[in-house]
């Protein structure tokens, strides 16, 4: 697999094979590694069998541990930033347009996904899951939501209905809106997914939202009757 989770292997990207993961899992399960002082200290601090301490890349299952029992540091959420979780694109409806004084509905396209790569000399898979979203509406207002939002149609609501992610602009104009996606992360070192403490906030690209002003007027005839009338 490639880093973006697709089946094709692109040049310059790490390719992870089943053999890599099987060998790595055997190394983690070997008694030789578990007998090292580094493993015992890590197990005492980070939770024993659920520890995320891994040996140096030079360590092999069939090779005795180094005399100093050295091991790599525990993996943290900041280590996984290099795996580049996907930013979310923002859509305002209807059609990235809106009317001043009425709700403009917003949705983000984030979903759980994986990235394959290498950390501390070992291949691993990182799984990123959206946990919340911060919508920046471009007028100085923002909202944090546990949902990415849904279209009015999906919510079975008429247009311009308020939603959990909608926003009312008070003035017409063009606003630069965006959404930050807050991800939780898990890693698979070949022995199943383990959660990593903390979150990663990934800003999304800006999206122009054009807001218009609606005006009403009393007229004597319809536009079909008088096509040249004001507002027709």
C-alpha contacts under 8 A as a table, 3 or more apart, distances in Angstrom:
res1	aa1	res2	aa2	distance
1	X	4	X	8.00
1	X	5	X	5.93
1	X	6	X	5.85
1	X	7	X	4.92
1	X	8	X	6.27
1	X	9	X	6.03
1	X	15	X	5.94
1	X	16	X	6.43
1	X	116	X	7.13
2	X	5	X	5.38
2	X	6	X	5.63
2	X	7	X	6.50
2	X	8	X	6.34
2	X	9	X	5.17
2	X	10	X	6.55
2	X	13	X	6.39
2	X	14	X	6.64
2	X	15	X	6.18
2	X	115	X	7.58
2	X	116	X	6.39
3	X	6	X	7.52
3	X	13	X	6.64
3	X	14	X	7.01
3	X	83	X	7.71
3	X	114	X	7.86
3	X	115	X	4.76
3	X	116	X	4.64
3	X	117	X	6.25
4	X	114	X	7.11
4	X	115	X	5.58
4	X	116	X	7.40
5	X	113	X	7.49
5	X	114	X	5.89
5	X	115	X	5.81
5	X	116	X	7.03
6	X	9	X	7.83
9	X	13	X	7.05
9	X	15	X	6.66
10	X	13	X	5.81
13	X	117	X	7.88
14	X	116	X	7.27
14	X	117	X	5.60
14	X	118	X	7.27
15	X	116	X	7.80
15	X	117	X	7.57
16	X	20	X	6.63
16	X	21	X	7.75
16	X	116	X	7.10
16	X	117	X	7.39
16	X	123	X	6.43
16	X	124	X	7.85
17	X	20	X	5.29
17	X	21	X	6.74
18	X	21	X	5.23
18	X	22	X	6.12
19	X	22	X	5.06
19	X	23	X	6.09
20	X	23	X	5.39
20	X	24	X	6.15
20	X	123	X	7.23
21	X	24	X	5.00
21	X	25	X	6.04
21	X	123	X	7.29
21	X	124	X	7.84
21	X	189	X	6.96
21	X	190	X	4.75
22	X	25	X	5.14
22	X	26	X	6.33
22	X	190	X	6.52
23	X	26	X	5.19
23	X	27	X	6.36
24	X	27	X	5.09
24	X	28	X	6.40
24	X	122	X	7.62
24	X	189	X	7.34
24	X	190	X	6.48
25	X	28	X	5.17
25	X	29	X	6.28
25	X	189	X	7.21
25	X	190	X	5.27
25	X	191	X	5.85
26	X	29	X	5.12
26	X	30	X	6.03
26	X	61	X	6.53
27	X	30	X	5.29
27	X	33	X	7.25
27	X	59	X	7.96
27	X	60	X	6.19
27	X	61	X	4.35
28	X	33	X	6.90
28	X	34	X	7.87
28	X	54	X	7.21
28	X	55	X	7.87
28	X	61	X	7.77
29	X	33	X	7.61
29	X	34	X	7.54
30	X	33	X	5.64
30	X	34	X	6.59
30	X	61	X	6.12
31	X	34	X	4.91
31	X	35	X	6.02
32	X	35	X	5.36
32	X	36	X	6.96
32	X	61	X	7.36
32	X	64	X	6.22
32	X	65	X	6.57
33	X	36	X	5.52
33	X	39	X	6.89
33	X	55	X	7.80
33	X	61	X	7.53
33	X	64	X	7.76
33	X	65	X	6.28
34	X	39	X	5.60
34	X	40	X	6.92
35	X	39	X	6.99
35	X	40	X	7.13
36	X	39	X	5.40
36	X	40	X	6.47
36	X	65	X	6.65
36	X	69	X	5.41
37	X	40	X	5.08
37	X	41	X	6.12
37	X	69	X	5.62
38	X	41	X	5.27
38	X	42	X	6.10
38	X	69	X	5.23
38	X	70	X	5.87
38	X	71	X	5.94
39	X	42	X	5.02
39	X	43	X	5.91
39	X	53	X	7.23
39	X	69	X	7.97
39	X	71	X	7.52
40	X	43	X	5.06
40	X	44	X	6.18
41	X	44	X	5.19
41	X	45	X	6.39
42	X	45	X	5.21
42	X	46	X	5.64
42	X	47	X	7.70
42	X	48	X	7.38
42	X	51	X	6.95
42	X	53	X	6.42
43	X	46	X	5.33
43	X	47	X	5.23
43	X	48	X	3.82
43	X	49	X	6.98
43	X	51	X	5.91
44	X	47	X	6.14
44	X	48	X	6.16
45	X	48	X	7.82
46	X	50	X	7.50
46	X	51	X	5.17
46	X	52	X	7.36
47	X	50	X	5.46
47	X	51	X	5.15
48	X	51	X	5.30
50	X	194	X	7.58
52	X	74	X	5.72
52	X	75	X	6.50
52	X	194	X	7.81
53	X	71	X	7.22
53	X	72	X	6.63
53	X	73	X	6.49
53	X	74	X	4.94
53	X	75	X	7.27
54	X	71	X	6.39
54	X	72	X	5.89
54	X	73	X	7.68
54	X	74	X	7.37
55	X	58	X	7.94
55	X	59	X	5.99
55	X	70	X	7.58
55	X	71	X	4.77
55	X	72	X	5.73
56	X	59	X	5.46
56	X	70	X	7.55
56	X	71	X	5.59
56	X	72	X	5.59
56	X	120	X	6.88
56	X	121	X	7.08
57	X	60	X	7.95
57	X	120	X	6.64
57	X	121	X	4.76
57	X	122	X	6.40
59	X	63	X	6.88
59	X	65	X	7.06
60	X	63	X	5.24
60	X	64	X	7.95
61	X	64	X	7.73
65	X	69	X	6.18
66	X	69	X	5.20
66	X	70	X	6.76
72	X	120	X	7.01
75	X	79	X	6.40
75	X	196	X	7.72
76	X	79	X	5.38
76	X	80	X	7.12
76	X	196	X	6.51
76	X	197	X	7.12
77	X	80	X	5.39
77	X	81	X	7.05
77	X	185	X	7.30
77	X	196	X	6.12
77	X	197	X	6.50
77	X	198	X	6.00
77	X	199	X	6.64
77	X	200	X	7.06
78	X	81	X	5.35
78	X	200	X	7.64
79	X	82	X	6.51
80	X	83	X	5.39
80	X	84	X	7.61
80	X	126	X	7.51
81	X	84	X	5.61
81	X	85	X	7.26
81	X	200	X	7.25
83	X	115	X	6.27
83	X	116	X	7.64
83	X	117	X	7.07
83	X	126	X	7.61
84	X	115	X	7.91
85	X	113	X	7.96
85	X	115	X	7.45
85	X	128	X	6.68
85	X	202	X	7.35
86	X	110	X	7.73
86	X	202	X	7.49
87	X	110	X	7.33
87	X	180	X	7.55
87	X	181	X	6.77
87	X	202	X	5.68
87	X	203	X	6.09
87	X	204	X	4.83
87	X	205	X	7.47
88	X	108	X	5.85
88	X	109	X	5.55
88	X	110	X	5.09
88	X	179	X	6.73
88	X	180	X	7.19
88	X	181	X	6.50
88	X	203	X	7.54
88	X	204	X	5.05
88	X	205	X	7.45
89	X	108	X	5.68
89	X	109	X	5.79
89	X	110	X	7.55
89	X	178	X	7.57
89	X	179	X	7.26
89	X	204	X	5.92
89	X	205	X	6.32
90	X	106	X	6.90
90	X	107	X	5.88
90	X	108	X	4.81
90	X	109	X	6.96
90	X	177	X	7.70
90	X	178	X	5.97
90	X	179	X	6.26
90	X	204	X	7.55
90	X	205	X	7.74
90	X	206	X	7.67
90	X	207	X	6.52
91	X	95	X	7.76
91	X	96	X	6.24
91	X	106	X	5.62
91	X	107	X	5.38
91	X	108	X	6.49
91	X	207	X	7.44
92	X	95	X	6.30
92	X	96	X	4.30
92	X	97	X	6.75
92	X	104	X	6.43
92	X	105	X	5.52
92	X	106	X	4.48
92	X	107	X	6.60
92	X	209	X	6.93
93	X	96	X	5.18
93	X	97	X	6.25
93	X	98	X	7.19
93	X	104	X	6.05
93	X	105	X	5.25
93	X	106	X	6.41
93	X	151	X	7.61
94	X	97	X	5.54
94	X	98	X	6.66
94	X	104	X	7.36
94	X	105	X	7.51
94	X	159	X	7.83
96	X	208	X	7.17
96	X	209	X	5.07
96	X	210	X	6.59
97	X	104	X	7.60
97	X	209	X	5.63
97	X	210	X	4.86
97	X	211	X	5.74
97	X	212	X	7.68
98	X	102	X	7.44
98	X	103	X	7.52
98	X	104	X	5.51
98	X	209	X	7.40
98	X	210	X	6.29
98	X	211	X	4.58
98	X	212	X	6.16
99	X	102	X	5.56
99	X	103	X	7.57
99	X	104	X	7.45
99	X	169	X	7.55
99	X	172	X	7.38
99	X	211	X	5.24
99	X	212	X	4.83
99	X	213	X	5.67
99	X	214	X	6.52
100	X	168	X	6.88
100	X	169	X	5.16
100	X	170	X	5.14
100	X	171	X	5.40
100	X	172	X	5.71
100	X	211	X	6.03
100	X	212	X	5.95
100	X	213	X	5.37
100	X	214	X	7.22
101	X	168	X	5.76
101	X	169	X	5.89
101	X	170	X	5.31
101	X	171	X	7.59
102	X	160	X	6.06
102	X	168	X	5.46
102	X	169	X	7.15
103	X	160	X	5.12
103	X	161	X	6.29
103	X	162	X	5.62
103	X	166	X	5.78
103	X	167	X	5.22
103	X	168	X	4.52
103	X	169	X	7.43
104	X	160	X	6.40
104	X	162	X	7.86
104	X	166	X	5.35
104	X	167	X	5.36
104	X	168	X	6.14
104	X	169	X	7.81
105	X	151	X	7.24
105	X	152	X	7.61
105	X	160	X	7.40
105	X	162	X	7.32
105	X	163	X	6.76
105	X	165	X	6.34
105	X	166	X	4.14
105	X	167	X	6.58
106	X	149	X	6.39
106	X	150	X	7.64
106	X	151	X	7.74
106	X	165	X	5.63
106	X	166	X	5.53
106	X	167	X	7.80
107	X	148	X	5.62
107	X	149	X	4.50
107	X	150	X	5.82
107	X	151	X	6.98
107	X	165	X	7.13
108	X	148	X	5.00
108	X	149	X	6.47
108	X	179	X	7.17
109	X	148	X	7.03
110	X	130	X	6.83
110	X	148	X	7.07
110	X	181	X	7.44
111	X	129	X	6.71
111	X	130	X	6.37
112	X	127	X	7.19
112	X	128	X	5.59
112	X	129	X	4.34
112	X	130	X	6.27
113	X	127	X	5.81
113	X	128	X	5.57
113	X	129	X	6.79
114	X	125	X	6.65
114	X	126	X	5.51
114	X	127	X	4.30
114	X	128	X	6.10
115	X	125	X	5.76
115	X	126	X	5.26
115	X	127	X	6.51
116	X	123	X	7.39
116	X	124	X	6.00
116	X	125	X	4.50
116	X	126	X	6.34
117	X	123	X	5.60
117	X	124	X	5.78
117	X	125	X	6.50
118	X	121	X	6.06
118	X	122	X	5.27
118	X	123	X	4.16
118	X	124	X	5.79
119	X	122	X	5.43
119	X	123	X	6.40
119	X	124	X	7.09
122	X	189	X	7.91
123	X	189	X	7.07
124	X	187	X	6.78
124	X	188	X	5.66
124	X	189	X	4.89
124	X	190	X	7.12
125	X	187	X	5.61
125	X	188	X	5.09
125	X	189	X	6.81
126	X	185	X	6.76
126	X	186	X	5.72
126	X	187	X	4.45
126	X	188	X	6.43
127	X	185	X	5.61
127	X	186	X	5.17
127	X	187	X	6.17
128	X	183	X	5.85
128	X	184	X	5.80
128	X	185	X	4.68
128	X	186	X	6.71
129	X	183	X	5.28
129	X	184	X	5.39
129	X	185	X	6.40
130	X	133	X	7.74
130	X	181	X	6.45
130	X	182	X	5.78
130	X	183	X	4.45
130	X	184	X	6.44
131	X	146	X	6.33
131	X	181	X	7.81
131	X	182	X	5.79
131	X	183	X	5.55
131	X	184	X	6.38
132	X	144	X	6.97
132	X	145	X	5.67
132	X	146	X	4.28
132	X	147	X	6.36
132	X	148	X	7.57
132	X	181	X	6.34
132	X	182	X	5.28
132	X	183	X	7.33
133	X	144	X	5.45
133	X	145	X	5.25
133	X	146	X	6.18
133	X	147	X	6.85
133	X	148	X	6.52
133	X	179	X	6.63
133	X	180	X	5.67
133	X	181	X	4.81
133	X	182	X	5.92
134	X	142	X	6.76
134	X	143	X	5.52
134	X	144	X	4.14
134	X	145	X	6.34
134	X	179	X	5.56
134	X	180	X	5.08
134	X	181	X	6.67
134	X	182	X	7.92
135	X	142	X	5.35
135	X	143	X	5.19
135	X	144	X	6.20
135	X	145	X	7.84
135	X	165	X	7.62
135	X	177	X	7.65
135	X	178	X	6.17
135	X	179	X	4.46
135	X	180	X	6.53
136	X	140	X	7.56
136	X	141	X	6.37
136	X	142	X	4.48
136	X	143	X	6.83
136	X	177	X	5.46
136	X	178	X	5.22
136	X	179	X	5.78
136	X	180	X	7.91
137	X	140	X	6.88
137	X	141	X	5.79
137	X	142	X	5.80
137	X	167	X	7.41
137	X	175	X	7.15
137	X	176	X	6.98
137	X	177	X	4.54
137	X	178	X	6.68
138	X	141	X	6.82
138	X	175	X	5.01
138	X	176	X	4.75
138	X	177	X	4.66
138	X	178	X	7.61
139	X	169	X	7.77
139	X	175	X	6.60
143	X	165	X	7.48
145	X	148	X	7.31
145	X	164	X	7.34
145	X	165	X	7.06
147	X	164	X	7.86
147	X	165	X	7.93
148	X	165	X	7.71
149	X	163	X	7.95
149	X	164	X	6.86
149	X	165	X	5.71
150	X	154	X	6.07
150	X	155	X	6.48
151	X	154	X	5.16
151	X	155	X	6.27
152	X	155	X	5.03
152	X	156	X	5.94
152	X	157	X	4.97
152	X	158	X	6.32
152	X	159	X	6.28
152	X	161	X	7.53
153	X	156	X	4.90
153	X	157	X	6.08
153	X	158	X	7.46
154	X	157	X	7.76
157	X	161	X	6.47
158	X	161	X	5.98
162	X	166	X	5.82
162	X	167	X	7.70
163	X	166	X	5.09
169	X	172	X	7.43
169	X	211	X	7.41
171	X	211	X	7.39
171	X	212	X	7.92
171	X	213	X	7.41
172	X	210	X	7.53
172	X	211	X	4.72
172	X	212	X	4.86
172	X	213	X	5.63
173	X	210	X	5.87
173	X	211	X	5.20
173	X	212	X	6.75
174	X	208	X	6.33
174	X	209	X	5.52
174	X	210	X	4.41
174	X	211	X	6.12
175	X	208	X	5.59
175	X	209	X	5.06
175	X	210	X	6.40
175	X	211	X	7.75
176	X	206	X	5.91
176	X	207	X	5.62
176	X	208	X	4.78
176	X	209	X	6.38
177	X	206	X	5.52
177	X	207	X	5.19
177	X	208	X	6.22
177	X	209	X	6.74
178	X	203	X	7.68
178	X	204	X	5.87
178	X	205	X	6.10
178	X	206	X	4.77
178	X	207	X	6.02
179	X	203	X	6.33
179	X	204	X	5.33
179	X	205	X	7.67
179	X	206	X	7.99
180	X	201	X	6.39
180	X	202	X	5.51
180	X	203	X	4.24
180	X	204	X	5.55
181	X	201	X	5.66
181	X	202	X	5.23
181	X	203	X	6.39
181	X	204	X	7.34
182	X	199	X	6.36
182	X	200	X	5.60
182	X	201	X	4.43
182	X	202	X	6.39
183	X	199	X	5.42
183	X	200	X	5.15
183	X	201	X	6.35
183	X	202	X	7.74
184	X	196	X	7.56
184	X	197	X	7.98
184	X	198	X	6.76
184	X	199	X	4.86
184	X	200	X	6.64
185	X	195	X	6.20
185	X	196	X	5.68
185	X	197	X	7.85
185	X	198	X	7.96
185	X	199	X	7.02
186	X	193	X	5.82
186	X	194	X	5.24
186	X	195	X	4.25
186	X	196	X	5.48
187	X	192	X	7.86
187	X	193	X	5.15
187	X	194	X	5.37
187	X	195	X	6.58
187	X	196	X	7.30
188	X	191	X	6.38
188	X	192	X	5.13
188	X	193	X	4.36
188	X	194	X	6.40
189	X	192	X	6.84
189	X	193	X	7.46
219	X	222	X	7.37
221	X	225	X	5.95
221	X	226	X	6.26
222	X	225	X	5.15
222	X	226	X	6.16
222	X	227	X	7.80
223	X	226	X	4.92
223	X	227	X	4.61
223	X	228	X	7.40
223	X	229	X	6.69
223	X	232	X	5.44
224	X	227	X	5.59
226	X	229	X	5.59
227	X	232	X	5.81
228	X	232	X	6.25
229	X	232	X	5.67
